[in-house]
């Protein structure tokens, strides 16, 4: 979550960094004077600075980074959430995606109760008020008695949703995983798409990479590997060709939708990626629709896996992600600490 440059948390991380680099409260003349600290850092060995930066980030809040862009009024002139809402972005086109299980390895995996869930929220957002917590729980609270006996990756269209279960965990742990995923990654993807849809003569497209396990970063390999020779049995060559094609089309033309010719040339299972065609996958916000291309597969094992893509409504996805994202817009400038 973005902060102003002089907020408490960025200042604290900077001071931790300076202390680890030997530039704060040391015997060599350095002190807490800001000019002296900065001068000391300028003279410090680069290896010392790298280690100080690494150690500070490792000691940051779970799933957070100590050093991220901050609003200074000059380079970054306002909070990104406010600029995105106003459509104040550079460029003319945007394609933006997220993975289905972004938060799995970015959240402490010891959240088993409603109290632990609320404690995690308070740790992540120190300024959360009781009223804020009530609003969050109204959308993220779960019914443990209704959870399935086994874990599975949801299809996003029918309950139970990713708000309470995934192929990795279920219950309050999954609720926390999903909250982090939406607050930090998924909703930001929606807001980026919104910003480009609002800007004159601009367009945006939205997708989700959903093949199990769809953890953070697992979408990179299929974009970079040879579609015909990849050993990844979670997706077929048609999936990989189609995924690379929507990005290739975007780079070449500014529009990621696939022509019938491209779809036909993607392989024997080409019907599985037909949803990426221009007649199916609309630009975000076009005709008041919020299309998201869901990139998934059917079957399991090398011989049975087939691409199975479909276009879904991003706002109703996973039981109403749009409403939950609206909440984070409302709370964004209130609960950051």
N, C-alpha and C positions, 0 to 999 in steps of 0.2 A: 504494500500500500504506500503510495507516494506521500511525502511529508515536506513541509517547509524546511529550508536549510538550517534554521535556528531552532527547530523543535527539540524537545528534550532528548528523544531517542537518537537522532543523528548526532547531536552534540555529545551524548554519552559514548557512542561508538567511536567518535573521533578522539575523544580523550583516552579511551581504552587503547586505541591504536597508538597514540602518541606515547603513552606510558610503556607499552610493550616495545616500542622502538627506542626507549631510553631518553625520551625528550620531554618528560613531564615529571617534575619533582625529583630530579637527579642531582648528584653532587657536582656536575660539570658546568654549573652555571645556568642550566635550564630551569624553568619554573612554570607556573601556570599562566604566566603572561602570554597572551595569544601570539604576539609577534615573535617572542623568543622561541615558543614551541614550534611555530612554522619554520623559522630559520634553522632550528635544529633538524627538523625533518628534511629540509632541503639538502642538508649536508650529510645525512645518514646514508650508509651503504645500502645499495638496492636490495641485497639479500636480506638485510635486517628488516627493511620495509616490507618485503614480500612475506616474511615469516610473521611479522606483526599483523599484517592484513589478514593472513590466513587464520591465525589464532583468534583474531577478533571475530571473524565470520563464524568460526567453529563454535564460539561461545555465544552467538546470537540466539534469538528465539528459534525453536524448532521450525523448520520450513521457511526460514527467513534468511536474508543476506544482510550483512552489516552495512554494506556500501552499495547504494542504488542511487539513481538520479533523484535530485531534490529540487524543489521549486525555489528559485532565487530571485525571480522577478525580472531577470535579464535574459539568460539563456533559455530557461524554462519559466515562462512568464506567469503560469497559473497552474493549479492542480490539474493533472491530466484528466481526471474525471470531469472537471468543469469544461476543459477545452474540447473533450470528446463530445460532451452533451451539446456544445455549440457548433460542432462540425468544423472546428478550427484545426485542420490537419493539412500537411503538405502532400503533394502527389495527387494522382487522379484515380487510381485503382487500388483495390485491396482484396487479397484472398487470405482468409484467416481460418485456422482450425484449432481444435483441441483434441486431446485423447480422452477416452472414456473414463479412465481411472488415474487421472493426473495426481491425485493427492496421496496415493498409497504409500510411497516412500518419503513423503514430506511431512507426515504427521506422526507424532508419538503413537506407537501401537500398543497402548495400555489403557485405552478408554473404554471401560466396560459398563459404566453406569451413567445415569442422567446427571448426577453430580459431577462426575469426571468430565463429561461433555461440557457442562457449564464452566468448570474450572479451566478447561482448554480454551474456551472462548475468552475468558477473562485474561488468561495469559497472553493470548494473541492480540487482544484489544483492551488494554488496561483502562481505558476511559469509558468502557461500556457501562451504561446505567441500568437499574432494574427495569425501566421502561424499554430500553433497547433490548435487553435480554428477553423480555416478554414478546417483543416483535419477532426476534430471531426464533424463539422456541415455537411460535405460532406456525412457522413455516418449516422448521427442521425437526420438530418433536416427532418421535416414532412410537408406534404401538408394538412393543416387544412380543405380545401374544399373537400378533398376526404374521410374524416372520416365518418364512419357510424353514423346514428342517435342514435343508441343504443349501449351500452357497452356489450362486451362479451369476453370470453376467446378464444384466437385464437387457431387454430389447428396446427399452426407452419408451414404449408405447402402452404397455400394460403393467399394472402393479404386480408384485412389489417393485418399486423403483430404486434407482441408485441412491436415493436418500436413506435407504436402510439396508441394502444388500448389494454385494458384488461377488464375483468369482473368488475374491480373496478373503473378505470378511463380511460380517453382517452386524446388525444392531447398532449400538451407540458408536462403536468404532467406525463403521461405515458412514454413519451420520457425520462424524467428524471429518473423515476423509473427503466426503462429498462437499461439506461446507468449505473446507480449504480449497478444494478444486474449483468450486464455483466462485468464491470470493476473490481468489488470486489469479485464476486462469480462464475459466470458462466464460464468466460474465464479462471479463475484459475483452474476450474475442467478440462477444455480442456488441460491446460498446464501440470497438474499433469499426465493426461493420456498420453500426448506426452512424458513426461520424462521417464515413465516406458516402453513405446513402444520403445524408443531409446536405453535403457539400455540392454546390452547383457543378454540373458536368462531370460528376464522379460516380463510381459504382463500386460495389463490394459483393463478395460471395463468401459463403460460410459453409464449413464442413466439420464433421467429427470422425476421427479415426477410432473405430469401435471393435476391431478384432481382438479377441482375448490374447493377452491380458490388458493390452492398451495402456500400459503404464507410461509415466512421463518419459518422453524421449524415444519410445519404441516406434514412432512413425518415421524416424530418420533413416533407418537402414533400408526399407523398401524404396525410398526415394533415391538412394545412392547405389543400390546393387543392380546387377544385370538381371532384368526380369526373367530371362530364360534359364539362368543357371543358379539362381539363389537357392540355398539349401533350407531356407526358412519354410517349414511345413505349415505354418499358420495361415498362409495365403497362397493362392495359385498365381501363375504367370499373368493371367488376365487382370487380376487385382493389381499387381505391381505395374503392369503396363498402363492400366487406366489411371492409377494414382500419379505416375510420372507424367502422363499425358495431360492431366488437368493443370499441373504446374507448368508443363512445357507450353501449353496453349496460352496460359496466362502471361508467361514471359514474352512469347512471340506476338500475341495479339491484344493483350489486356483483358481477355475474356477466357475463363477456364473451362467453359462448357465445351463438350466434345461434339464434333460433327458426326454424322452417320458413317462417313468414310473412316474416321478414326476409330469409332466403336467397332465397326466391322473388321478392322485390321488388328484388333486386340487379342484375338484368339478364339478358340472353340467356345469358350464360355462368355462370349461378348455380351450376351443378353443380360448378364449379371451386373454390367456397368452402364446399361442403357439409361439409367436415371440421371447420369451426368450430362445427358444431351441437352441442347439448348431449349428444347420444347418441354423439358421436365424441371430442370434446375434453374430457377429464376434468380436474378440479382436480388440481394437483400433489400427488403423494403419495397420492392416493385409491386405496384397495385396493392399496397398495404399488406403484403405477404412477407413472412420471415422464414424463407426456405433455408433448410440446412441439409446438406448432402450427408447421409449417414453411410460411412464406408465400413461394411461388415462382410462376413462370409457365412456360408452355410456348410454343414458337414464337419468332419474332422479327419485328420490323417492326410498324407500327401495325395492319395488317389481320390479322396472324396471332397476335399475342400474346394469350394467355388465362391467366386465373388458374388456378393448379394448386396447391392447398393439400393437405397431408397431415399426419396426426398421427404423430410418431415417438417413439421412446424416447430421451430426452435423455441418458441415461447411456451408451448404446452409440453415440450419434451421433458421426460423424466418427472412427470407429475406437476409441471408448472415451473420450469426453470426461469421463465421470463418474469414471473412474480417475485421469485427469490432474488433475481438480479436487480429488479426495481428496488427491493429493500436495501441492497448494498449501495445503490446510488444514493438513497435517502440517508443512510448511516455513514457513508464514506468519509465525510468531513467532520463527523461528530465523534466517532469512537477510536480514531487513530491515536496512538500514544507514543 
